[in-house]
Amino acid sequence: MKTLVLCVDRDDDIGRKTGIEGPIIGKKKNINTATKLAIVDPEESDVNAIFSAISVYEKLKKDGKKVEVATICGNIDVGIKSDQILANQIEEVIEKTKAKSVILVTDGAEDEYILPIIQSRIKIDSIKRVTVRQSKLIENEYYKFVKFLEDEKIQKKFLLPIALVMIVWAVFTLIGNFAGYAINSFTVALLTLGAYILVRAMKWEKNVRMIWNEIKAGLIGGKLTFFIYLIAIALLIAVIVYAYNQTTNAKIDSIWHFITLFLANFIWGAVAITLLVIFGRLVDVYIREKKIQWSYWILPFSSISFGFIGTSVFDVLSKILSGYSINVFLTPKFVGDVIIGIFIVFIGSVTYSYIKDIFRIEIEEVEKLT
């Protein structure tokens, strides 16, 4: 009877960091995978789990037992999606190895959530949890905190919500203080910290650097985009102030009523700013590369469509929150705005497809001539 020594990587650290897809079957392939993972991330706990599985495999092999070792990998979206992938991989491993029982090797409790999935397909003889021993120097609190912040899963699950809470809190505190011309320095610091954490969590450092470089290049080279951005920022501030004033002049019943009414007053200004930025970008590309960027064609249609639909939706929601019945969704204005929005985006999609077909035909004809 063959025994399978199975290592589980539920969140697919192996695939994301090495590009190797599961299932990984056999001693040689697992050693190569663990080595590659250790080179990419020497502190990854899955490295120790794989080597531990190989160690168990070797001991059983010396005892004269029929044994095979394998690693299955899930998905960073831990849950249904990850477990479905693991279920398919365990079935594939059982089919290929003809194993009748499993020794499960795991590096944490999270991987053990898939026990029912494995047990429904094959008998589990034993479970081994791998714990890595570290020196006291490495175990200091600062090191653990830094590693905590650098973990991509932690950043997306914890830092991102904290950043969003900080930014929203700061923005609404600023709005509250604006009427009295009193800006709290703590609020500004909170907003700055929240923006910084958001940029780090979403790994937008390169995008921020690119925008900064483009602004510098625009200032030095006189690019139209730079001046368009300046106008757009000024307009954005003006639109926020306008939306705030319009909202505060109305009778507000709750914070959600305030938010929906604010957005209803804000959207068309945001659409206008978007169209301005698109125009500046198109002109700059045409001047620099002597060609029209047809990939931007659909954006104005989408923006205007969003203006009609978004404004109507938030306006209706604000009315419902202030006491109106749900029948406001059936008013001619709401229905008309939605139909207009859908029609505009439909026109944009059809014309964009037509333009793509024309350019594809022109490219094919040029290639035939050459």
C-alpha positions as CSV (number, residue, x, y, z in Angstrom):
1,M,0.0,0.0,0.0
2,K,1.5,3.3,-1.1
3,T,1.6,6.3,1.3
4,L,1.6,9.9,0.1
5,V,3.5,12.5,2.0
6,L,1.6,15.6,1.2
7,C,2.6,19.3,1.7
8,V,-0.1,21.9,1.4
9,D,0.4,25.6,0.4
10,R,-3.2,26.9,0.6
11,D,-2.4,30.5,-0.4
12,D,0.0,29.6,-3.2
13,D,3.1,31.3,-2.0
14,I,5.0,28.9,-4.2
15,G,3.2,29.8,-7.4
16,R,3.3,33.6,-6.7
17,K,7.0,33.7,-5.8
18,T,8.5,31.1,-8.1
19,G,6.0,30.7,-11.0
20,I,5.8,26.9,-10.3
21,E,2.3,25.5,-10.5
22,G,1.0,22.6,-8.4
23,P,0.7,19.8,-8.0
24,I,4.4,19.1,-7.6
25,I,5.0,15.4,-7.5
26,G,8.2,13.6,-6.7
27,K,11.3,14.1,-4.6
28,K,13.4,15.8,-7.2
29,K,10.7,18.3,-8.3
30,N,10.0,19.2,-4.6
31,I,13.6,19.7,-3.8
32,N,14.0,22.0,-6.9
33,T,10.8,23.9,-5.9
34,A,11.9,24.4,-2.3
35,T,15.4,25.5,-3.4
36,K,14.0,28.0,-5.9
37,L,11.5,29.3,-3.2
38,A,14.4,29.6,-0.7
39,I,16.4,31.7,-3.1
40,V,13.5,34.0,-3.8
41,D,12.4,34.3,-0.1
42,P,14.7,32.5,2.4
43,E,12.3,33.3,5.2
44,E,9.2,31.6,3.6
45,S,7.8,29.0,5.9
46,D,6.7,26.8,3.0
47,V,10.4,26.1,2.3
48,N,10.7,24.3,5.6
49,A,7.4,22.5,5.1
50,I,8.5,21.1,1.8
51,F,11.9,20.0,3.1
52,S,10.1,18.5,6.2
53,A,7.9,16.5,3.8
54,I,11.0,15.3,1.9
55,S,12.5,14.3,5.3
56,V,9.5,12.2,6.2
57,Y,9.6,10.7,2.7
58,E,13.2,9.6,3.1
59,K,12.6,8.0,6.6
60,L,9.7,6.0,5.2
61,K,11.7,5.0,2.2
62,K,14.5,3.7,4.5
63,D,11.9,1.6,6.3
64,G,11.1,-0.1,3.1
65,K,7.6,1.4,2.6
66,K,6.1,2.4,-0.7
67,V,5.9,6.2,-0.5
68,E,5.7,9.3,-2.7
69,V,6.0,13.0,-1.9
70,A,3.9,15.8,-3.4
71,T,3.0,19.5,-2.8
72,I,-0.3,21.0,-3.8
73,C,-0.9,24.8,-4.2
74,G,-4.1,26.8,-3.8
75,N,-4.7,30.5,-4.5
76,I,-4.0,33.8,-2.7
77,D,-7.7,34.2,-2.6
78,V,-8.0,31.8,0.4
79,G,-11.4,30.3,0.6
80,I,-13.7,28.7,-1.9
81,K,-11.5,29.4,-4.9
82,S,-8.4,28.2,-3.2
83,D,-10.0,25.1,-1.8
84,Q,-11.5,24.1,-5.2
85,I,-8.1,24.3,-6.8
86,L,-6.6,22.2,-3.9
87,A,-9.4,19.6,-4.3
88,N,-8.7,19.2,-8.0
89,Q,-4.9,18.9,-7.3
90,I,-5.3,16.3,-4.6
91,E,-7.5,14.2,-6.9
92,E,-4.8,14.5,-9.6
93,V,-2.1,13.5,-7.2
94,I,-4.0,10.4,-6.0
95,E,-4.7,9.3,-9.5
96,K,-1.1,9.6,-10.6
97,T,0.5,8.1,-7.4
98,K,-2.1,5.5,-6.7
99,A,-1.7,6.3,-3.0
100,K,-4.1,4.8,-0.4
101,S,-3.2,7.0,2.6
102,V,-1.7,10.4,3.4
103,I,0.7,11.9,5.8
104,L,-0.1,15.6,5.8
105,V,2.7,18.1,6.4
106,T,1.7,21.7,7.1
107,D,3.4,24.9,8.3
108,G,0.3,26.4,10.0
109,A,-3.3,26.1,11.1
110,E,-4.6,27.8,8.0
111,D,-3.5,24.9,5.8
112,E,-5.3,22.4,8.0
113,Y,-8.6,23.9,7.1
114,I,-8.6,21.7,4.0
115,L,-8.5,18.5,6.2
116,P,-12.1,17.6,5.3
117,I,-11.4,18.0,1.6
118,I,-8.5,15.5,1.9
119,Q,-10.3,13.1,4.2
120,S,-13.2,12.9,1.8
121,R,-10.8,11.6,-0.9
122,I,-8.2,9.6,0.9
123,K,-7.4,8.3,4.4
124,I,-5.1,10.5,6.6
125,D,-2.6,8.5,8.7
126,S,-0.8,11.4,10.4
127,I,-0.5,15.2,10.5
128,K,2.8,16.9,11.0
129,R,3.0,20.7,11.7
130,V,6.3,22.3,11.0
131,T,7.6,24.9,13.4
132,V,10.7,26.8,12.5
133,R,13.2,27.4,15.4
134,Q,14.9,30.9,15.3
135,S,17.5,32.6,17.3
136,K,16.5,35.1,20.0
137,L,18.1,37.9,18.0
138,I,15.8,37.3,15.1
139,E,12.8,37.0,17.4
140,N,13.0,40.6,18.5
141,E,9.7,42.6,18.3
142,Y,11.0,45.1,15.7
143,Y,12.0,42.3,13.2
144,K,8.6,40.6,13.6
145,F,6.8,43.8,13.1
146,V,8.7,44.7,9.9
147,K,8.2,41.3,8.5
148,F,4.5,41.6,9.3
149,L,4.3,44.8,7.3
150,E,6.2,43.3,4.3
151,D,3.9,40.3,3.9
152,E,1.7,40.9,0.9
153,K,-1.3,39.1,2.4
154,I,-1.1,41.2,5.5
155,Q,-0.8,44.4,3.5
156,K,-4.0,43.7,1.5
157,K,-6.0,42.3,4.5
158,F,-5.0,44.7,7.2
159,L,-3.1,47.8,6.0
160,L,-5.4,48.6,3.2
161,P,-8.6,48.9,5.3
162,I,-6.7,50.8,8.0
163,A,-5.4,53.2,5.3
164,L,-8.9,53.7,3.9
165,V,-10.4,54.3,7.4
166,M,-7.7,56.9,8.1
167,I,-8.3,58.7,4.8
168,V,-12.1,58.8,5.1
169,W,-11.8,59.9,8.7
170,A,-9.4,62.7,7.8
171,V,-11.4,63.9,4.8
172,F,-14.6,64.2,6.7
173,T,-12.9,65.9,9.6
174,L,-11.5,68.4,7.1
175,I,-14.9,68.9,5.6
176,G,-16.3,69.5,9.1
177,N,-13.7,72.1,9.9
178,F,-13.8,73.8,6.5
179,A,-16.8,76.0,7.3
180,G,-15.0,77.5,10.3
181,Y,-11.7,77.8,8.6
182,A,-10.1,75.7,11.3
183,I,-7.9,72.9,10.0
184,N,-6.6,70.5,12.6
185,S,-3.0,69.6,12.1
186,F,-3.6,66.1,13.4
187,T,-6.2,65.7,10.7
188,V,-3.7,66.6,8.0
189,A,-1.1,64.3,9.5
190,L,-3.7,61.5,9.6
191,L,-4.6,62.1,5.9
192,T,-0.9,62.0,4.9
193,L,-0.2,58.8,6.9
194,G,-3.3,57.1,5.4
195,A,-2.3,58.0,1.9
196,Y,1.2,56.7,2.5
197,I,0.0,53.4,3.9
198,L,-2.4,53.1,0.9
199,V,0.4,53.6,-1.6
200,R,2.6,51.1,0.2
201,A,-0.2,48.5,0.6
202,M,-1.2,48.7,-3.1
203,K,2.4,48.9,-4.3
204,W,1.7,52.2,-6.1
205,E,5.2,53.5,-5.5
206,K,6.2,53.2,-9.2
207,N,3.0,54.9,-10.3
208,V,3.5,57.8,-7.9
209,R,7.1,58.1,-9.1
210,M,6.0,58.0,-12.7
211,I,3.4,60.8,-12.1
212,W,6.0,62.9,-10.3
213,N,8.5,62.4,-13.2
214,E,5.8,63.3,-15.7
215,I,5.0,66.5,-13.7
216,K,8.7,67.4,-13.7
217,A,9.1,66.7,-17.4
218,G,5.9,68.8,-18.1
219,L,7.2,71.7,-16.1
220,I,10.6,71.6,-17.8
221,G,9.4,70.7,-21.3
222,G,6.2,72.7,-21.3
223,K,4.0,69.6,-21.9
224,L,0.3,70.3,-22.1
225,T,-0.5,67.5,-19.7
226,F,1.2,69.3,-16.8
227,F,-0.9,72.4,-17.1
228,I,-4.0,70.3,-17.6
229,Y,-3.2,68.5,-14.3
230,L,-2.9,71.8,-12.6
231,I,-6.2,73.0,-13.9
232,A,-7.8,69.6,-13.0
233,I,-6.5,69.9,-9.4
234,A,-8.0,73.4,-9.1
235,L,-11.3,72.3,-10.6
236,L,-11.3,69.3,-8.3
237,I,-11.0,71.5,-5.2
238,A,-13.7,73.8,-6.7
239,V,-16.1,70.9,-7.3
240,I,-15.5,69.5,-3.8
241,V,-16.3,72.9,-2.3
242,Y,-19.4,73.3,-4.6
243,A,-20.7,69.8,-3.7
244,Y,-20.1,70.4,0.0
245,N,-21.9,73.7,-0.1
246,Q,-24.9,72.3,-2.0
247,T,-25.1,69.4,0.4
248,T,-24.9,71.4,3.6
249,N,-27.6,73.8,2.3
250,A,-30.0,70.8,2.1
251,K,-31.7,69.2,5.1
252,I,-29.4,66.3,6.1
253,D,-30.9,63.4,8.1
254,S,-27.9,61.1,8.5
255,I,-24.2,60.6,7.4
256,W,-25.3,58.3,4.6
257,H,-27.8,60.9,3.4
258,F,-24.9,63.4,3.4
259,I,-22.6,61.1,1.5
260,T,-25.1,60.2,-1.2
261,L,-26.2,63.8,-1.8
262,F,-22.5,64.9,-1.8
263,L,-21.7,62.3,-4.5
264,A,-24.8,63.3,-6.5
265,N,-23.5,66.9,-6.6
266,F,-19.9,65.9,-7.2
267,I,-20.1,63.4,-10.1
268,W,-20.7,65.7,-13.0
269,G,-17.7,67.9,-11.9
270,A,-15.6,64.7,-11.7
271,V,-16.7,63.7,-15.2
272,A,-15.7,67.2,-16.6
273,I,-12.3,66.8,-15.0
274,T,-11.9,63.3,-16.4
275,L,-12.7,64.6,-19.9
276,L,-10.2,67.5,-19.5
277,V,-7.4,65.1,-18.5
278,I,-8.2,62.7,-21.4
279,F,-8.1,65.6,-23.8
280,G,-4.7,66.8,-22.5
281,R,-3.4,63.3,-22.7
282,L,-4.6,62.8,-26.3
283,V,-3.0,66.1,-27.4
284,D,0.3,65.3,-25.8
285,V,0.5,61.8,-27.4
286,Y,-0.4,63.3,-30.8
287,I,2.3,66.0,-30.5
288,R,4.9,63.5,-29.3
289,E,4.2,60.5,-31.4
290,K,2.2,62.0,-34.3
291,K,-0.6,59.5,-33.9
292,I,-4.1,59.4,-32.3
293,Q,-4.5,57.2,-29.3
294,W,-7.7,55.4,-30.3
295,S,-7.6,53.3,-27.2
296,Y,-8.9,56.4,-25.3
297,W,-12.0,56.5,-27.6
298,I,-14.4,54.7,-25.2
299,L,-13.4,56.7,-22.1
300,P,-15.4,59.9,-22.8
301,F,-18.5,57.8,-23.5
302,S,-18.1,55.8,-20.3
303,S,-17.5,59.0,-18.3
304,I,-20.6,60.8,-19.6
305,S,-22.6,57.6,-19.2
306,F,-21.4,57.3,-15.6
307,G,-22.4,61.0,-15.1
308,F,-26.0,60.4,-16.1
309,I,-26.4,57.1,-14.3
310,G,-24.3,57.8,-11.2
311,T,-25.9,61.2,-10.5
312,S,-29.4,59.8,-10.8
313,V,-28.6,56.8,-8.6
314,F,-27.1,58.8,-5.8
315,D,-29.8,61.5,-6.1
316,V,-32.5,58.8,-5.7
317,L,-30.6,57.1,-2.8
318,S,-30.4,60.5,-1.0
319,K,-34.1,61.0,-1.4
320,I,-34.9,57.6,-0.1
321,L,-32.6,58.2,2.9
322,S,-34.4,61.5,3.6
323,G,-37.9,59.7,3.7
324,Y,-39.1,59.3,0.2
325,S,-40.6,56.0,-0.9
326,I,-38.8,53.6,-3.2
327,N,-41.1,54.7,-6.0
328,V,-38.5,57.4,-6.8
329,F,-36.7,54.8,-8.9
330,L,-39.7,54.9,-11.3
331,T,-39.7,58.6,-11.9
332,P,-39.3,59.7,-15.6
333,K,-36.1,61.6,-14.7
334,F,-34.4,58.6,-13.2
335,V,-35.5,56.2,-15.9
336,G,-34.6,58.7,-18.6
337,D,-31.1,59.3,-17.2
338,V,-30.4,55.6,-17.0
339,I,-31.6,55.0,-20.6
340,I,-29.5,57.9,-21.8
341,G,-26.5,56.6,-20.0
342,I,-26.8,53.1,-21.4
343,F,-27.4,54.5,-24.9
344,I,-24.2,56.6,-24.7
345,V,-22.0,53.8,-23.6
346,F,-23.6,51.6,-26.2
347,I,-22.7,54.1,-28.9
348,G,-19.2,54.3,-27.6
349,S,-18.8,50.5,-27.6
350,V,-20.1,50.2,-31.1
351,T,-18.0,53.0,-32.6
352,Y,-14.9,51.7,-30.7
353,S,-15.4,48.3,-32.2
354,Y,-15.9,49.8,-35.7
355,I,-12.7,51.9,-35.3
356,K,-10.7,48.8,-34.2
357,D,-11.9,46.9,-37.2
358,I,-10.9,49.7,-39.6
359,F,-7.4,49.9,-38.1
360,R,-7.0,46.1,-38.2
361,I,-7.9,46.1,-41.9
362,E,-5.5,49.0,-42.6
363,I,-2.7,47.2,-40.8
364,E,-3.3,43.9,-42.7
365,E,-3.3,45.8,-46.0
366,V,0.0,47.5,-45.1
367,E,1.5,44.1,-44.2
368,K,0.5,42.6,-47.5
369,L,2.1,45.5,-49.4
370,T,5.3,45.1,-47.5
